[in-house]
Amino acid sequence: MRHLIDIRELSTGEIASLLDIADDIMLHPEDYRELCRYKKLATLFFEPSTRTRLSFEAAMYELGGQVLGFSEAASSSAAKGESVADTIRVVGCYADIIAMRHPKEGAPLVASGVSTVPIINAGDGGHNHPTQTLTDLMTIRREKGSLSGFTIGLCGDLKFGRTVHSLISALARYDNVRFVLISPEELKLPSYVKNDVLRAGNREFKQTAADLADVIPQLDVLYMTRVQRERFFNEEDYIRLRDSYILTPSKLANAKSDLTILHPLPRVNEISPEIDSDPRACYFRQALCGKYVRMALILKLLEVTK
């Protein structure tokens, strides 16, 4: 039995295989409609979610399976003080696979230590979000044709952004990927990610607090993120930093014609709605990729083949 807690648990070959399956599902959905018949997915979301939870549920339904679970901690026995370990032991009696989101870093890892069924980390605090990373990789590969040889700018909340941490960890294993880290000083990428991933892998990167318009001409991919109110202890700090970087049509004036604009969503105001009609805006196509890549992952962890 295998779990997915951290994107680094997957080799680049395994990632390629998952993306190939996801691409095939997108092209031939009818071939996959009954593969998980009589299988059940439990979605245990101790933290709010729209895209991740619903895409997991849509993925399982489209594979012919069923879904059970909860969408907030208050509606589970966690509100009564039940431990994560006990919740997982119980839910493992009812489901074949579990997708779990939790506000505390490391909670899915704890769950995997006691679970009798595969655990998928659907986001743990500011730490990891491996299925979002698979979504991002699928989108980049479809838009660029490769996961090598491009410059990516990651903009916004790089300190608490688990999607950013996971994506950097994944892309650092591919050839000739250059990173531009764009954020205010207070939200810059944690030192452990720079040291353990970028410097350890001898990856080319630069960190800047410059205006987005100044760096956008050099980018092939722009990964925007929101400043996350739920990660701040101080409301004043959140209000001061939330509008640090906003992508507007004027800032795209000197961008490459084939720039790929990504965002893990939800968006607040960091991308102007005027950008949505720009062919370079890929974030809604990115959300669709999330369903297919989660279908591929469910099949992989349940060892179901076509």
C-alpha distance (Angstrom), angle and dihedral (degrees) to the residues before:
residue distance angle dihedral
M1 . . .
R2 3.78 . .
H3 3.82 134.5 .
L4 3.81 132.9 -163.8
I5 3.79 111.3 -136.9
D6 3.82 102.1 139.8
I7 3.82 128.5 25.3
R8 3.82 88.5 -130.8
E9 3.80 88.6 69.4
L10 3.79 87.3 74.0
S11 3.80 120.2 74.0
T12 3.80 118.2 -135.6
G13 3.80 87.0 -108.0
E14 3.80 91.5 55.1
I15 3.80 90.5 47.4
A16 3.81 90.2 51.7
S17 3.81 90.1 49.8
L18 3.82 92.2 50.7
L19 3.80 91.8 48.3
D20 3.80 90.8 48.7
I21 3.81 90.1 53.2
A22 3.82 90.9 46.7
D23 3.81 90.4 51.4
D24 3.80 90.3 49.8
I25 3.82 91.7 49.3
M26 3.81 89.0 52.1
L27 3.80 90.5 52.3
H28 3.82 98.5 38.7
P29 3.84 109.2 24.7
E30 3.80 92.2 157.4
D31 3.83 90.1 67.7
Y32 3.82 91.4 62.4
R33 3.81 104.4 40.5
E34 3.81 98.6 104.9
L35 3.81 102.5 29.1
C36 3.81 94.3 105.1
R37 3.77 98.3 37.4
Y38 3.83 109.3 150.7
K39 3.84 90.6 14.0
K40 3.80 119.6 120.0
L41 3.80 129.6 -149.8
A42 3.82 119.2 -158.7
T43 3.81 114.6 -152.8
L44 3.81 107.5 -159.1
F45 3.79 106.2 -174.7
F46 3.80 112.2 176.4
E47 3.82 87.1 170.4
P48 3.84 129.4 48.5
S49 3.80 119.1 -89.0
T50 3.77 138.5 162.0
R51 3.81 110.1 175.0
T52 3.79 99.7 32.6
R53 3.81 96.6 46.2
L54 3.79 96.1 41.3
S55 3.80 93.5 43.8
F56 3.81 90.1 52.8
E57 3.79 90.2 49.3
A58 3.81 93.1 45.8
A59 3.81 89.1 47.8
M60 3.80 93.2 54.6
Y61 3.80 93.9 43.9
E62 3.81 91.2 50.7
L63 3.80 88.9 52.3
G64 3.81 88.9 55.4
G65 3.80 95.0 -105.6
Q66 3.79 134.3 121.9
V67 3.81 133.7 -114.8
L68 3.79 135.1 -143.7
G69 3.78 132.5 165.7
F70 3.80 144.4 88.0
S71 3.80 135.9 -78.2
E72 3.81 101.4 -147.4
A73 3.78 137.1 27.9
A74 3.80 91.6 -120.8
S75 3.80 90.5 67.2
S76 3.80 93.7 52.4
S77 3.79 134.7 67.8
A78 3.80 87.6 -97.4
A79 3.80 83.8 85.0
K80 3.82 86.8 62.9
G81 3.79 92.1 50.7
E82 3.80 100.4 -95.6
S83 3.79 112.7 158.9
V84 3.81 123.3 -118.5
A85 3.80 89.4 -117.5
D86 3.80 93.2 55.5
T87 3.81 92.5 45.3
I88 3.79 90.4 53.1
R89 3.80 93.8 47.1
V90 3.79 89.9 53.4
V91 3.80 98.0 43.1
G92 3.80 89.5 48.4
C93 3.80 86.6 66.4
Y94 3.82 90.4 60.9
A95 3.82 106.5 33.9
D96 3.80 138.2 50.2
I97 3.81 96.1 -144.3
I98 3.83 135.2 12.8
A99 3.81 131.1 -146.0
M100 3.79 109.1 -164.3
R101 3.81 134.0 -171.6
H102 3.78 120.3 -174.2
P103 3.82 134.9 169.9
K104 3.82 92.3 -134.6
E105 3.79 119.2 82.0
G106 3.78 111.3 -120.0
A107 3.81 97.4 21.0
P108 3.84 94.0 118.0
L109 3.81 89.3 49.4
V110 3.80 89.3 54.3
A111 3.80 88.5 48.3
S112 3.80 92.3 52.2
G113 3.79 89.9 55.4
V114 3.81 93.0 63.5
S115 3.80 103.6 26.1
T116 3.78 123.8 113.6
V117 3.84 90.9 -161.4
P118 3.83 132.5 49.6
I119 3.80 116.0 -75.2
I120 3.81 122.4 -149.9
N121 3.78 117.3 -162.4
A122 3.81 105.3 -132.8
G123 3.81 91.5 -178.1
D124 3.80 132.3 -43.4
G125 3.78 116.1 -154.8
G126 3.80 112.0 -72.1
H127 3.79 92.6 -29.5
N128 3.81 118.2 80.9
H129 3.79 143.0 -7.7
P130 3.82 106.0 175.0
T131 3.81 98.4 170.7
Q132 3.80 90.7 53.2
T133 3.79 86.9 51.9
L134 3.80 91.2 52.3
T135 3.82 86.6 50.3
D136 3.81 90.7 51.0
L137 3.80 92.5 47.5
M138 3.79 92.2 49.3
T139 3.81 90.5 50.7
I140 3.80 94.1 47.3
R141 3.79 91.8 47.8
R142 3.81 92.0 49.3
E143 3.81 93.0 46.6
K144 3.82 98.8 39.4
G145 3.79 101.4 25.8
S146 3.80 92.6 -128.1
L147 3.79 144.5 45.0
S148 3.81 92.1 -134.8
G149 3.78 137.1 71.8
F150 3.81 107.4 32.3
T151 3.81 142.8 103.4
I152 3.79 117.2 -116.9
G153 3.78 125.5 -166.4
L154 3.80 116.7 -155.2
C155 3.78 110.5 -161.3
G156 3.79 136.7 -171.6
D157 3.79 125.8 10.5
L158 3.80 103.7 21.5
K159 3.81 93.9 155.2
F160 3.81 100.6 62.4
G161 3.81 98.9 17.9
R162 3.80 106.5 115.8
T163 3.81 90.4 -175.9
V164 3.81 89.3 59.0
H165 3.81 93.5 48.1
S166 3.80 92.2 50.5
L167 3.80 94.4 44.9
I168 3.80 93.6 50.3
S169 3.81 90.2 48.9
A170 3.80 89.6 53.5
L171 3.80 100.3 42.0
A172 3.81 93.1 45.8
R173 3.82 87.2 73.4
Y174 3.80 94.1 60.5
D175 3.80 126.0 84.8
N176 3.78 123.1 -95.1
V177 3.80 98.6 -4.3
R178 3.81 111.2 152.0
F179 3.81 122.5 -160.4
V180 3.81 129.0 -147.5
L181 3.82 111.1 -170.0
I182 3.81 110.2 -156.1
S183 3.80 118.0 -174.4
P184 3.79 145.1 112.3
E185 3.79 113.4 -86.0
E186 3.82 92.3 -103.6
L187 3.82 92.7 56.5
K188 3.79 101.4 40.7
L189 3.80 122.0 137.2
P190 3.84 112.3 -77.1
S191 3.79 115.3 -100.9
Y192 3.79 92.4 -121.5
V193 3.82 91.2 61.7
K194 3.80 92.0 47.3
N195 3.81 92.9 46.3
D196 3.80 102.4 36.1
V197 3.80 97.5 38.7
L198 3.80 113.9 19.1
R199 3.80 102.8 30.7
A200 3.81 93.6 34.1
G201 3.80 89.3 53.4
N202 3.81 92.7 43.6
R203 3.82 89.6 -121.1
E204 3.80 121.0 168.8
F205 3.81 112.0 -116.5
K206 3.76 142.5 149.6
Q207 3.77 130.8 -163.1
T208 3.79 121.4 -144.2
A209 3.79 142.1 169.1
A210 3.81 90.7 -163.1
D211 3.77 122.7 130.5
L212 3.79 113.4 -81.4
A213 3.82 91.4 -119.8
D214 3.81 90.1 60.5
V215 3.82 95.7 58.2
I216 3.80 103.2 30.0
P217 3.85 96.3 87.5
Q218 3.82 91.2 68.4
L219 3.82 96.4 50.2
D220 3.81 129.1 101.2
V221 3.82 92.7 179.9
L222 3.81 127.6 26.7
Y223 3.81 116.8 -163.0
M224 3.80 109.9 -165.7
T225 3.81 122.8 -166.0
R226 3.76 134.7 -174.5
V227 3.78 124.1 -118.5
Q228 3.81 100.2 -108.8
R229 3.77 113.5 -131.0
E230 3.83 91.7 -167.3
R231 3.84 91.9 62.6
F232 3.81 94.7 56.3
F233 3.79 125.2 92.0
N234 3.80 92.0 -167.6
E235 3.82 120.6 56.9
E236 3.81 91.5 -159.4
D237 3.81 91.4 58.1
Y238 3.79 90.6 50.2
I239 3.82 93.1 50.4
R240 3.81 91.0 47.2
L241 3.81 94.5 51.6
R242 3.80 104.7 31.7
D243 3.82 95.5 89.9
S244 3.81 96.6 41.6
Y245 3.80 94.5 117.3
I246 3.79 124.5 22.0
L247 3.80 121.2 171.4
T248 3.81 111.2 -138.0
P249 3.82 132.8 169.4
S250 3.81 90.8 -102.3
K251 3.81 91.1 57.6
L252 3.81 89.1 54.0
A253 3.79 92.1 55.7
N254 3.80 93.8 100.6
A255 3.81 98.0 30.6
K256 3.79 122.1 118.4
S257 3.79 115.6 -87.0
D258 3.82 90.2 -123.6
L259 3.81 97.1 44.5
T260 3.81 112.5 145.5
I261 3.82 112.2 -140.5
L262 3.80 114.3 -159.5
H263 3.79 134.2 178.9
P264 3.83 126.8 174.1
L265 3.83 89.0 -144.4
P266 2.97 157.5 -126.5
R267 3.77 92.9 115.3
V268 3.79 119.1 -156.4
N269 3.80 108.4 174.9
E270 3.80 104.3 -48.4
I271 3.82 92.5 104.1
S272 3.78 117.5 44.8
P273 3.84 112.6 -126.5
E274 3.81 86.0 -127.0
I275 3.82 87.2 73.4
D276 3.83 92.3 60.8
S277 3.81 93.6 83.5
D278 3.81 92.7 49.1
P279 3.85 109.5 106.4
R280 3.80 88.1 -133.8
A281 3.82 90.8 64.8
C282 3.80 104.5 99.1
Y283 3.81 103.3 163.2
F284 3.79 97.2 104.8
R285 3.82 90.9 46.2
Q286 3.80 84.5 48.6
A287 3.81 90.7 56.1
L288 3.81 89.8 52.6
C289 3.81 90.8 51.0
G290 3.81 87.1 57.1
K291 3.79 91.8 68.0
Y292 3.78 94.1 51.4
V293 3.77 96.3 44.9
R294 3.81 90.7 50.1
M295 3.79 89.4 51.0
A296 3.80 88.7 54.0
L297 3.82 91.8 48.0
I298 3.81 93.9 49.5
L299 3.80 89.6 52.2
K300 3.80 91.1 48.3
L301 3.80 96.0 49.9
L302 3.80 93.2 43.8
E303 3.83 88.9 47.7
V304 3.79 91.2 -126.7
T305 3.79 117.4 153.9
K306 3.79 132.2 -169.3
